[in-house]
């Protein structure tokens, strides 16, 4: 059945669908007989596949050009297409051209002269018999007529009738809207002619050549003359508005009329981001224009299609959303991809870190440029912590080619945070001059091609004069990260200091015994602060520091160049001193965090000193992130003095992140009427949605009974929850606050939000996920969730899968098993598979 049909039938599904492979076994079991034992490798999900190595591209044909002509049929959520494909033969005696095409139906294939060609279409492969053997270098041109209701690839917006549509090709979904060689290393130019309702306009890669109106239909013709992989081909079409902006090339923002006023305020850093990337790479922006299209129902945050990025409309913000950071990081990330991902593309999906790791690190370099070192280092450490967690969960290298779907490689934490962590480390190993020169050489020497880690290695080696073979083998092609333990001793106040550094990480399979890396050691004496660069190439090694005067501290890798963990045995006096006087923001933040973790065991004198240090940092630290950490520390202390300090900032400090952190810290204190009233005042004065949400959480924690009544009043009051908040950010926070009350009190509100068809997808998804924790307690709730499986907004379908997986009763398991073969979303399929492990 189609996905739409499944959705209609889903609430009544109670039975388990048994795969055909099991029917014979079932049929042979007589009533009352003992059933045969279940085989250990029986797969209970129809169409389930095991992880396997990525299949290399067989480069028998090199596609030069795709000429696509599409007719959009929004009333049917369907499309009709004609694809004209020109390819050069690269093999001897080649008679067949094999293309990727999934779900859609082929109605005919011909050559350029209109002669019909033989073809067969099975699975996601279209094999065309060209009628004769082609010799190497000879050009073949075929015309494929096809159409149908796409499943992924081309999406219609969730509204009914659909007011717009968009495409999404990464990783292997280009084949779901046009026949192609769907591999990242295969690049071709393209043209796109789109027929659509007369009220619609379109945005695609390249430049618009022509628009024509004929009765109730409009036709637009786009041409993209820069070769690009099929997954970067793009189309957005619908009842859209365009807003123009300045940049190194024409910059356009596209969205629905409802979102038009948010486009430029949310995306206005685009031109500066493109200029930043051009300066960073010494390569001007490579395309003739740049567009960002904000669409409803986009399955991810954004997609860097060549010259025309697509993002979710949920990333657009009003002024209070922009105070929380808005879309800036998304804008910079997708702009960086126009170089790293588009101009240079990973040669296969095992090297996806070269796309995502670079885009992530370039975003952090933007922060370094625009916000300073303190903010940059905070993001660096958060990224490294995420990379450590990724390795603990999934022990695999950064460059990794085994998966069920290539998209599975993306969201483990290895390619974004892990890849960016490795680039930051390489910057330290080589030094800024050589690293950035190597980066520029890498871009300049490989544009319009597929790249591998070896290409990057050779560019960096040429720029630095270093042999990086061992480095790339250990840090990119091997799993695991190091864990360093630092200790030191000194015999006299004027003598040298012996420092011992030991790598104490566990030796899991494939992990290097010793990670070879330079490192910085920082020490402070009464004469000042010094740093020394040393080479670590042994599991345990000792070195001497030439120290004079009183030694106040010794620190390992203080600026966090090296991805991995570290253990530094600082005593309490040293930690308090670092909270006061560490020369870098991370040193002060880490000292405060460590003191907070030890608070319950600190002696009274140390507590007073730590409170004084935190109060000073809260009041006057030049780095906002340190003030935020000081607020968190004060919240952990639960002292009266700390509460007074935090309360004074809850409604008046100019820093949005600090005010949010203050409200979150106050949640730790004893509930009281005064805290509840402070929460209400903080809500009224909140400069951002995150601050307003933190105030709601504080109010519910301070007085659950009054807090619930307050939330109910906020929901009903006109102009409060129905404010200028297009993505429903405040509602997401309210759902999180309601979770603390438990299902008995909050279930009616949460359930109504989850099922509200006109509510933004953000709070609906949060409410749906929460129902997964409460589903066993509410009659009919499983049926409600099953009705959301396969929803036209992928976020809601994904949330329903997660919720049903949490409930995991027989009804939920049966529905998920029935839905599994109809889902084309790897994230949904992996979640369902986890409920049915293969033993």
N, C-alpha and C positions, 0 to 999 in steps of 0.2 A: 504494500500500500504506500501511497505517498505520505510525506510527513504531515500534510494538512489532514489527511484522513486519519492518520494515527492519533493526532491530537484530539480529534472529535470523539474517537472511540476510547481513548485512554482511560477515562475515569471508571469504566466498567471492566477493565482488564483485571482479572483475579487469577487466572490460570497460568501455569508455567508452560512456555513453548518449548517443546523437546526437539533438539536438533535431529535431522534425518539420520545422522550417524548413530544415534542411540535407539532409533525405532526398532531395529531388528532385535536388539537385546530386550527391549520392553515387551515385544510381541511374543518372545519365546518363554516368558515367565508365566507359568500356570498359576491360577488362583490358589493361594495357600502355600505355594512353593517358596523356598528361600531364594531371594533374588541373588544373582551373581554379584560378586564384589565389584565395586567401582574401580576401574582401572586408574592407576595413579596419574596418568597424563590425559585423562578425558577432559576435553574442553567443553564447557557448558554454555558458551556464548557463540551464537551463530556468526561466522565470519571472523572469529578471533585469529590474530596472527601473533607469532612469536617475534621477539627482537632478532634482527639479523644485520649483517654488515651492509652498508650502503653499496648499491650496485654502481660501478663506474659507468660513465657515459660511453657508449659505443659510437665513436665519431665517424660513422659511415657517411653521414650527410651533414653538411654545414648550412643551416638555414641562413639565408641572406636577408629575407624580407617577409613580413606578414602584412597582407592587405585584408583588413577585416571590415565587413559590412554587417551591421547589426540592426535588427528591428526590435525595439523594446515593446513589450505587451504587458504594461503594469496591471491591467485588470485581471489578467490570468497569472500574473507573476511569472511570466514566461518570456522567451526570446526566440527569434529566428536569426540565423547567421549564415554568411557565406565567407569563407576564408580562402584567400589566394596566397599560396605559399610558394616561394622560390628558394630552391636549395641547390647547393653544389655537391656533387658526388665526390667522396673521398676514398672509395674502395673500388676494386676491380670487379667487373661483372655484376654490378649491383642492380637488381631489377625491382626491389621493393623499397618503398619509403614508409618508415614506421613513425607514427606520430602518437602523442598522448592525447586522449580525449575520454573524459569520464562522464557518466550519467546522461548526457545529451545524446540524441539520436541522429544518426547520419541518414540523409535521404538520397544522396548521390555524390559521386566523385567524377571529375573530368580533368582533362589536361587543359593547357592554355588555349588550345584550338577548339575546345568544346567537345572533344571525343570522350565518350564515357570510358572510365577505367574500372577494372575490377577492384574490389575492396572487401575486407572483413573487419568487423568491429566486435571485439570481445574484451570484457573487463574494462580496462582503461587504455587499451591499445587499438589504434586504427592502422591497419596494414594496407597499403595501396600498391596494387600491381601496376607498374608503369608500362607494361606491355612489351618491354625489351630490356636488355642489359644496358646500363649506362657506364661509360668509361670514366676514370678519374678526371676531375675538372669539368665534366659536362654538367650543364644546368638543367634541372627539371622544375617544372611549374605545375602545380595541381590546384584544383578548385574544389573545395569541400562544402557542400550544403548540409546544414545541420540545424538543430533546434530542440526545444523542449522546455521543461521547468528545471532550472538549475538548482543544484543542491550545493551550497557554498560556491565559491568562485565569483558568481554574480549574485548579489543580494538585493532584494527589495526592502525598503524601510519597513519597520514594524506597523506603521499606520495602515488603515484599511478604508478606502483604497490607498495604495502606496503612492506617496507624493514624490519619491525619488528612489534612486538605486545607486549602487556602487559595486566595484569589483575589489577582490582581495586575493592575490595570487600566492603569497608566501605560505607554505613552502611549495606544495605541489597541487595548488588549486587553480593555476592558470588553465590547466587542462579541463577544468570544470566550466569554462566559458568560451574557450576557443581551442581548436586543434593546434598543437605546438610540440616542440621538443622541450619538455618541461624540466630543464636542468639548469642550475645557476651558471654553468660555464658556457652555455650556448647563447650567443648574442646575435641580435638581428635588428634592423631598422623596422619601422612599422608605419602603417596608415590605418586610420580608423574612421569609417563613415557610420554615423548613428542616425537612425530614423526613430522619431519619438513624438509624443503629443506636442502640438504647437505651443503650448504654454511652458514646455520644458526647455532648458538649456543644458549644456554639457561642459565638462572639463575633462581633458585627457592629457597624455604626455605630448610634448612637442608644442607645435603652434597650430592655431585654428586658421584654416585656409578659407573656409566658406561656410555661410549659413544660409539656408533657403527655407521658405515657407510655401507649402502647397496644401491648401485647404486646412484640414485638421491635423496635419503632420508637419513637423520641422525636421530638417536634415542638416547635420553639421559634419564637416570634414576636417580631420586632424592629421598632421604628419609629424613623425618623430624621426629625425635623421641621424640621431646618435644611437649606435647599436646598444642594446640592452637585453638582459635575460627576459624570458617570457613572464616570469613572476612579477616583474616590475612594470609590465603593461597595465594601464589603468583607464578606467572610465567612471565618472560620476555624472549622473544626469537626473534632472527633475525640476520641480518648481523651486528654483534656487535664485539667490541674489549674489552679486559679486561686489566686493569692496577692494579698491586698489590702494597700493601703498608704495613707498619708495624702497629701493634696494639697488644692488649692483646690476640687476636686470629687472624687468617688470615683475612686480610681486602682487599677487591676487589672493584674496581670502574669499571662500565660497561657503555658503550655508543656506539653511532654510530661512524664509522670511521671519520666522519667530526668533531665530538666533542672530539676525543680521546686526543688531546693535552691540552684540558681544564680540563680533569678529575682530575688528581692529584693536580694541582695548586688550583682548586676550592674546592676540598673535602679533602684536606690534613690534616685538623684538626680532622678527624674522630677518629684516634687512641687515641689522647689526650682526646677527648670527652668521649670515652668509658671508659678510665681510670678514668676520673673525676667522672663519674657516679658510677663506682665501688667503689671508695673511699667514695663518698657521701652516698651510701646505705649500705656499708659494704657487698655487695653481688657481687661477680665477674660476669662479663658478662655471661649471662646464655646459650648462644648458641655456636655452634661449629665453626661458621664463621660469618663474617658480610660483606654484600655487599651493595653498593649503585648503583642503575641502573638509568641512566639519559635517558629518552625516549621523543620522540616528541609527542605532542598532549595530554600530561597528563592533566587531568581536574583540578587538584589542584596543590599546591606547592610541596607536598610530601606525602608519605604514608608509615607508619612504619611497613610494613609487617615483620613477625617474621624472623629475621636474614637476610632479604634482602629487604631493603628500596627501594621504587621507587620514583623518583623525576622528575620534568619537566626539560627537557634539557635547558629551558630558564633560569634556575638558574645557569648554568655554565658561568664562566666569564673569560675574558682575564684580563690582569694586570690592566687595567683602571677600569674595573668593580669590581675587587677585592678591589681597593682603595675606592670604595663606600660601602664597607662592604661585598660584594660578597655573598657567600652561607653559611657563618659561622653560622648564627643563625638557618638556616634550618638544617644544619648538626647536631648541638647540640640538637635541638628540636627532630629530628627523632631518634637520639641516645638515648635520655632520654626515649623515648617511648619503647625502648626494655625492660626497667624495668616497667615503668608506662604506661600500655596499653597492653603490650604483656605478660610479666611475671605475672603481675597483670592486670586484665581486668575488666572494669566496669561490674557489674552484669547485668545491663540493660542500655538502652540508656539514661534513666533519670539521671544516675550517670556519664555521659560522662565527667563531669568536673574532675573526678578522673584520667582520661587519659590526657586530654588536659590542665587542670589547672596545673597539676604537670609538664608536659613537658614544658609548658611556664615558670613556675617559675624556673625550673632547668636551663633553658637558661639564665635567669637573674642571677642566682647564678653563672653560668659560667662567666658572665660579671663581677660580683663582684670579682671573683677570678682572672680574667685575665686583667681587665681594671680599677679596683679600685672603691671606694665607690661613687665617684661623678657620673661616668657613670652609675653605678648601680641605684642610686637614680633617675637619669633622666628617666631611663626606668621604674622604679617603678611608678613614678608620671604619665607618659604617659599611663601606664597600668590602673592606677586608674581612670584617666579621661575617658578612653574608657569604663570602667565599669560603671561609672556614666551615661555616654551617653546611654549605653545599657539599663539601668534601666529606663531612661526617655522615650526611644522609646518603650520598651516592658517591662511592669511591671510584672515581674515573678521571682520566686526564682531561685537560682543556680541549685538546684536539682528539675527537672521539667520533667514531663512525658506525657504532652499533645502536640500532633503535628500531622501534616498530614504525613510527612515523617520524620524519625529520624534525617536525615541530617539537617532538619530545626532547630534543637536544637543547631547546632554547631556555626553558624555565626552571632548570635545576639550580641556577645560581652560578654555573660554571662559565657561561659564555659572556654574560653581561658583567657581573661583579668580578668573577674570576678572571676574565680576559682583561678588564681594565686594571685589576690589581697587578697583573703581570706586566702590563705596559708601564705602570708607575714604577715598578721595580726596575725594568729595563732603563728607564730614565735615570735612575740612581746609578746603576752599574756603569752606564756609558758617560754620564754627565749631560747637562742640558745641551751644550753645543753639539755634541756628536749625536745625541738622541734625536733632536729636532732636525738636524741635517739629514740623518738617516730616514726620518719620517718623510721629509720632502723628496728625497731620492726615491723612496718606495712609491710615492704617489706619481711622481714624474716618470718613472721607468716602467710603470705597469698599468697606465690608464687604458680603459676600454678592454680589459682582459680579466680572466679569472686568476686569482692569486692563492698562494699557499703560505704556510708559516715559513717555509724555506725561502720564499721570495723576500719576506720581511727580514729574515735572518741575514741574508746576503746584503741587503741594503744597509742594515745597521752595521754589519761587519766592515763594509766598504767605507762608511762614514767614520768609524771609530778605530779601525785597525786591529780590532779584537777578534779572536776566534770564539764564536758564541755557540759552537756545536754542543758542548756539554750543558750550557745554560738552557738552551731550547729543549734538550732532551730531558733535563730534570724538571724544569718549571712548566713546560707545555705538553710534553709527550709522556709524562709519568704522572700517576695519581698522587695525591697527598700534598700536605704542606708542613713546613717545619714548626717545631715548638722549641723555643730557646729558653734556657734557664741561665740567669746571670747571678753570680755571687762574687764578693770581693773581700779582701783582707789587707790589713796594713799593720806593720810592726811598730812604726813610730810616726809621730806627727809630721816629721820632715822627710820621711823615706818614701820610696815608691809604693804603689798600690798594685797588688796582684789581683787580676780580674780573671775569673774562670767563666767561660761560655760553653755550655753543653747543649747539644741538640737531643732532646728527650722525647721526640715524637715517636709514637708506636710504629713499628715496621710492618704495616699492612702490606698485602701483596702489591708489588710494583713500586712501592714508595722508596725513594733513595735513602740509603742509610745516612748519608751526609748531603745536605743541600749546600752547594758551594755558592757563596755570595760574599761580596763586601758588606761591611756593616759599620755604622758609626757608634762610637762610645762617647758619651758626654759625661764630664765630671765638673763639679764645682768645689772650689776651695775658697779660703778667705781671700785669695788673690783674684778670683774671677772664674768664669766659665770657659771650658775648653772642650774641643771635640777632636776625636782621632778616628781615622778610617782604617779598618783592619780587614784582612781577608780571612773568612771562615772556610776552612776546607778539611776539618776533622770533626769527628763526633764530639770530642771534648778537647778544648785547648785553653791554655793559660797565657796571658800576656801581662806586661808591666806598663803601668802608666806613671809618667814622671810627674808626681804630685808634690806640691809644696804648701805648707800651711794646713789649717784644719780642713779635713775633707767632709763636705756637707752632703753630697750625693754622687752616685754613679748611675747612669741610665743607659739602656740599650736601645738603639734605633729610635731616638726620641721623635723624629719627624715621620715615623711610620712608612719608611720606604719598602720594607720587606713584608710581603704577605705571609701571615702565619701568626702563631701565638707567642707570647713571651711571659716569663715569670721573673719578676724582680723583687728581691727580698728587702723592701724598704721598711725600716722601723717606723713607728708612729710619728716620731719627731720629724723624720724625713718627709713623710707623706704630708704632714701639716705644712712644712716648709715649702714643699712643691705646690701645694694649693695656694700659698701666698705668692711664691716667687719664681715658679718655673717660667723660663723665658718664652716658651711657646704655649699656645692655647691648649693643645692636646695634653701637655704635662699637667696643667692646672685642672683640666676636666677629669683626667684619669685619677688624679689624687683625690678629688672630691668624690668621685664614684667609688673608689676603694674605701674611703672613710665612711661613706654611707653604708656600704655592705658590712662593715665591722661595727656599726654604731652600737648595737646592743651589748657588745663586749668591751667597749672602750671605758677606761677609767675616767673619773669625773674631771680630772685636770685636762686630759686629752679632749674630752667632750667640749669643754669651754673653749679651748684653743681652736678646735675644728669649727665650732659655731662662729667664732669671731672671723676666721678665715673665710668661711662661706658667706657671711654677711658682707664682708668687704668686697668679695668677688661679685656678689649680687648687686651691690650698689654701684660699683665703679669699674668693673672689668671692661676693657675696650672691645672685647670680642663677645658678641651676643651669645654665641653657643656656650661660653663659660658661664655667663649669667643664668642661662637655662639650666645648666648642670648644677649650679649652686642652689637654684630653686628646688630641684629634685632632691638634693641632699637635705635641705631644710625640711622638706616634707617627710623624709624618712625619720627625722629626729623626733617628730611629734611633740616638740617642746613649746611651751607657751610663748617664749620669745620668738621662736621661728614662725609660729602662727601669726603673731603681730606683724612681723616683717613682711610675710607673704600677703596678708590681708590688705596691707597698705598699697600694694602694687596691683591688686586684682582688678581694680576699676580705673586705674589712671596711667599706668606705664605706657609709653609710646611704642614699645617693642611688642609686636604681635606674638612672636614665638615665646617671649618671656611671659606675657600675660597668660597665654595658654598653659605654659608649664606651671605657673603659679596656681592656677585653678586646679590643674591636675594634682599638684602637690597637696593642696588643701583637702583633697579627698581622704588623705591618710589620717586626718585628725578626728577626734571624738565628735560624733554627730551632735548638732546643737541648733537651736533656733537662730542664733546669730550667723552661723555659717549658711543656713538656708536663705536668710535675708540677704547675705552677701552675694550668694549665687544669683538671686533675682536681680540685684543691682548690677552685677557683672554681665548678666544677659542683656539688660537694657542698653548698657554702654559698650557692648562687645563690638570691636572694630572689624571682626572677621567671623566667618562661619565656624571655624575651628574653636575660636574663643567662645562663641555662643554655645556650641555643643559641649565644651568643657564646663561651662556654667550650668547647663542642664544636668550633666552627670553629677556635679557637686551638689546641686539641689536635691536630687534623688537620694544621694548617699547621706546627706545631712539630715533629711527627714523623709523617709520613704512614703509615708502616707500623704503628707502635704505635697511631696514631690510629684506623686502620680496625679493628684488633682491638678497641680500646676501644668503638667504636660498635657492633660486632657483639655485644659482651658486654652493652652497655646495652640493646640490642634484646631480647636473650634473657632478661635478668635480670628476674624478677618484681618488680613494684613500682617499676620505674624508668621505662621508656617507657609502661607501662600505669598511669600515675599519674592523679591527679585532674585531668586536662587535657582537658576535654570537646571542645575544638575541634582538638586535636592540634597545638598551637602549637609544642611542643618538636620534634615530628616534622618540621614544616615547616623548622625551623632545621637539623635533621640532614640533610634532603634537600639543602639549600643547601650544607652543609659537604661532603657526599659529591660534589657537582658538581665541587669543586676537585680531586678525585682522578682524574677521568676515567672513561670507560666501562669500561675494561678491569678495573679493580678494583671499582668500585661498582655496575656494572650489575645484578648479581643482586639486591642489596638494593633498589635503586630500582625495578626491575621488579616485584618481589614486592609492594612497597607500592602501586604504581600499580594493580595488579590485585586487591588485597585487598578483598573486598566489604564487610568489616566495619570497615575503617579509616575514620577521619573524612575528610570530603571535602577538607579543607584540605591535609593532606599528600598525599593521593591526587592532587589537582590539581597540586601542585608536582612530584610524581614524574612524572606524565603529561607535563607540560610539558618536564621535563628529558629524557625519552625522545625528544622531538622532536629534540634535538641529537645523540642517539646512535643514532637509529633505523636508519641505514644499516649499522650494525655488528652488528646482532642479528637472526638468522633468526627469522621469525615475529612480529617486534615490530609491524610495520605491521598485521597481522591483529588483534593484540590491541587496538591503538588504534582500528581501524575498528569493532570490537565495542563500543566505548564511545560511538560517535556516536548521538545521540538518547537518551542515558541519562536515566532519570527524575530524576536529580539534574543540573540544568542546568550546574552548575560542572564536572562531569566531562565532559559533552558538549563544553562550550566548550574545556576544556583539550585534549581529543582533537583538536578542529579545529585548534587552534594547533599542536599537536605534528605533525600530519600536514602542515600547511602548511610547517613547517620542513623536514620530510623531503623533500617535494615530488618524490619519484620517481614513475614512471608509475603504480604501484599506489596510492600515496597520492592523486595527482591524480584518478585515476579514481573512487576512493571518495568523495572530497569533491565531485566533480561529480555523482555519483549522489545523494549526501545532500542537496545544496543545495536542491532543490525541496521537500524534506520538513522543512527547518528553518524555523521561524517566528521564530527569534531574530535580530534585526538584527545583533548583535555577531558571531554565527557567519557570517551571510551576508556581512558586509563583509570578514571575514577570508578567506573562500573567494574572493570577488570579486577580492581583491588578488592571488590566485594566477593568475587568468585575466583579465588586463587587457584592456580594449577598446582596440584600436589605431585 
